[in-house]
Amino acid sequence: MLRLGSVLRSIQLSVHSHVARGYARVSALPSRVFPLDQGQTPGMDVSYCEDKLPTDRTVGRHYSKSSKDDAKKVVKEVAKDAAKEVTKDVAKDVKKVSKGGDGKDSKEPPKLIEKPKPKEKRIKTFEIYRWKPGDQPSMQTYRVDLNDCGAMVLDALIKIKNEMDATLTFRRSCREGICGSCAMNIDGINTLSCIQAIDTNVGKPCRIYPLPHLYVKRDLVPDLSQFYAQYQSIQPWLQRKNLDREIGKAQYLQAVEDRDLLDGLYECILCACCQTSCPSYWWNSEKYLGPAILMQAFRWVIDSRDENTDERLCQLMDPWKLYRCHTILNCTNTCPKNLNPAKAIIQLKQMLVGMKKKPKPKMQADQLFPS
């Protein structure tokens, strides 16, 4: 079939080339010019064609019957020549195909292109924690072909929910590691399922649990009510002493050097991966604020635009809120955004004991406000 198609294409090209040469010969015929009728304007010479020969007057020129007859004769001769040459080309191509495609005698039929072999299935086992109110917790097994699945763990969870078990419950939103909704424990590590690649070792099952040491609402959905309440307790917003004069009037200014101090702090997405990996938080989650909350507290303490630094530090002077941190560093090791909560906690401790002070602002924040 492939060689027959090539023969047909060659025939088509030959016909086009012969017809083009015929038109060139016709257009080379001399035009016979006659005087213009009154009211007509001169026009360009028109090439003759067998099917479109003008019979009546055209704008600017008349054509005689002898010119028409000459054109018809030339077109007929061109058609005969084209037919002869095309016939020869077809005979040659048919002869080649019958002899194996290269003009040599061959008893073997032409080889057909083989279809690509289908990929072997890569079946990966996922063991997922399942629980709903009134039932006993259990691990449920699902088998997923990695050839028909995305590269991330969240892709596998969505595939399982859409195609295998619609009752599987989990949180997800952005799928870009920004919102922090899909935080869970995957193969013993707290991380975001949307940026955690599936282990391609099909012999090793992937075990998925909700974030540890938190109450579970259902399946992979933890209860983060206490976490958000602790976050609210540090008052995570800009605090100024004269809001009545400033609010809604202009923007607060900040020097580049002061802004650089916030790098590594403001990127926190509150996914609670570090919070739930801290043994101190496991033991005293009701009193100890945890690494994520303390890092956000330091983010507002060190902000040059904030004027409530002393009150923020006094709020943390508690044997439980801050000093339950024993620098185990699980928080830093597990953070999916590669932040360092342990470093922020150490700097908070230094500021509380007077070893370190908040640097003075390089730029006055309220310069644009009316005095």
Residue pairs with C-beta under 8 A, 6 or more apart in sequence:
2 110
2 113
3 97
3 101
3 110
4 97
6 93
7 90
7 93
7 94
7 97
10 89
10 93
11 86
11 89
11 90
11 93
14 82
14 85
14 86
14 89
15 82
15 86
18 78
18 81
18 82
18 85
18 86
19 78
19 82
21 78
22 74
22 75
22 78
22 79
22 82
23 47
23 49
25 74
25 78
26 47
26 48
26 49
26 71
26 74
26 75
26 78
27 47
27 48
29 48
29 67
29 70
29 71
29 74
31 45
31 46
31 61
31 67
32 63
32 64
32 66
32 67
33 61
34 61
34 62
34 64
36 42
36 60
36 61
37 57
40 59
40 60
41 59
41 60
42 60
42 61
43 58
43 59
43 60
43 61
45 61
46 54
46 58
46 61
48 67
48 68
48 71
49 71
49 75
50 71
50 72
50 75
53 63
53 68
53 71
53 72
54 63
95 103
96 102
96 103
97 110
99 105
99 106
100 106
100 108
100 110
101 110
119 147
121 145
121 147
122 145
122 146
122 147
122 200
122 202
123 143
123 144
123 145
123 146
123 202
124 143
124 144
124 145
124 146
124 149
124 156
124 198
124 199
124 202
124 205
124 206
125 141
125 142
125 143
125 202
125 205
125 206
126 141
126 142
126 143
126 144
126 156
126 160
126 205
126 206
126 208
127 139
127 140
127 141
127 205
127 206
127 207
127 208
128 139
128 140
128 141
128 142
128 157
128 160
128 168
128 207
128 208
128 219
128 220
129 137
129 138
129 139
129 208
129 209
129 210
129 219
129 220
130 137
130 138
130 139
130 140
130 168
130 219
131 137
131 138
131 216
131 218
131 219
132 169
132 218
132 219
133 218
139 207
140 165
141 205
142 160
142 164
142 165
144 156
144 159
144 160
146 198
146 200
146 202
148 159
149 155
149 156
149 159
149 198
150 156
150 158
150 159
151 197
151 198
152 193
152 194
152 195
152 196
152 197
152 198
153 186
153 193
153 194
153 196
153 197
153 198
153 206
153 208
154 172
154 175
154 182
154 193
154 194
154 196
155 198
156 198
156 206
157 168
157 170
157 172
157 193
157 208
157 220
158 172
160 168
161 168
161 170
168 219
168 220
169 218
169 219
169 220
169 221
170 182
170 184
170 193
170 219
170 220
170 221
171 181
171 182
171 183
171 220
171 221
172 181
172 182
172 193
172 194
173 179
173 181
173 182
174 181
174 194
175 182
175 194
176 194
176 195
177 192
177 194
177 195
177 269
177 336
177 337
178 269
179 269
180 192
180 269
180 270
180 271
180 272
181 271
182 192
182 193
182 194
183 190
183 191
183 192
183 193
183 211
183 271
183 272
183 273
183 336
184 190
184 191
184 193
184 208
184 209
184 210
184 211
184 220
185 191
185 208
185 209
185 210
185 211
185 212
186 193
186 196
186 206
186 207
186 208
187 199
187 206
187 207
188 207
189 334
190 211
190 212
190 273
190 274
190 276
190 277
190 334
191 273
191 334
191 336
192 271
192 273
192 336
193 208
195 336
196 336
198 206
199 206
208 220
209 220
210 216
210 219
210 220
210 221
210 222
211 222
211 272
211 273
211 276
212 276
212 277
212 282
213 276
213 281
213 282
213 285
214 222
214 223
214 224
214 227
214 272
214 276
215 222
215 223
216 222
216 223
217 223
222 272
222 276
224 272
226 285
226 286
227 270
227 272
227 275
227 290
227 292
227 293
230 289
230 290
230 293
231 270
231 292
231 293
231 296
233 289
233 293
234 289
234 293
234 296
234 297
234 300
234 312
234 315
235 300
235 308
235 312
236 296
236 297
236 299
236 300
237 300
238 252
238 300
238 303
238 305
238 306
239 300
239 306
239 307
239 308
240 246
240 305
240 306
240 307
240 308
240 366
241 307
241 308
242 366
245 369
245 370
246 252
246 366
246 369
249 368
249 369
249 370
250 368
250 369
251 368
252 305
252 365
252 366
253 363
253 364
253 365
253 366
253 367
253 368
254 304
254 305
254 361
254 363
254 365
255 304
255 361
255 362
255 363
257 362
258 303
258 304
258 359
258 361
258 362
258 363
261 302
261 303
261 304
261 359
262 299
262 302
262 303
264 339
264 340
264 343
264 344
265 295
265 296
265 298
265 299
265 302
265 339
265 344
266 299
267 337
267 339
268 292
268 295
268 296
268 299
268 337
268 339
269 337
270 292
270 296
271 336
272 292
273 334
273 335
273 336
274 290
274 291
274 292
274 330
274 331
274 332
274 334
274 335
274 339
274 341
275 281
275 290
275 291
275 292
275 293
275 331
276 282
277 330
277 331
277 333
277 334
278 290
278 291
278 325
278 328
278 330
278 331
279 328
279 330
280 288
280 290
280 324
280 325
280 326
280 328
281 288
281 290
281 291
283 324
284 320
284 324
287 320
287 321
287 324
288 320
288 321
288 324
288 325
289 297
289 316
289 321
289 322
291 325
291 331
291 341
291 342
291 345
292 331
292 341
294 316
294 322
294 325
294 341
294 344
294 345
294 348
295 339
295 341
295 344
295 345
297 312
297 316
297 348
298 344
298 345
298 347
298 348
299 344
300 306
300 312
301 309
301 312
301 313
301 348
301 351
301 358
302 347
302 358
304 359
304 361
304 362
304 363
304 365
305 361
305 365
306 312
309 358
313 348
313 351
313 352
315 321
316 322
316 348
316 352
317 352
322 345
322 348
322 349
322 352
323 349
325 342
325 345
327 342
327 345
327 346
329 342
331 341
331 342
332 339
332 340
332 341
332 342
332 343
335 341
347 356
350 356
351 357
351 358
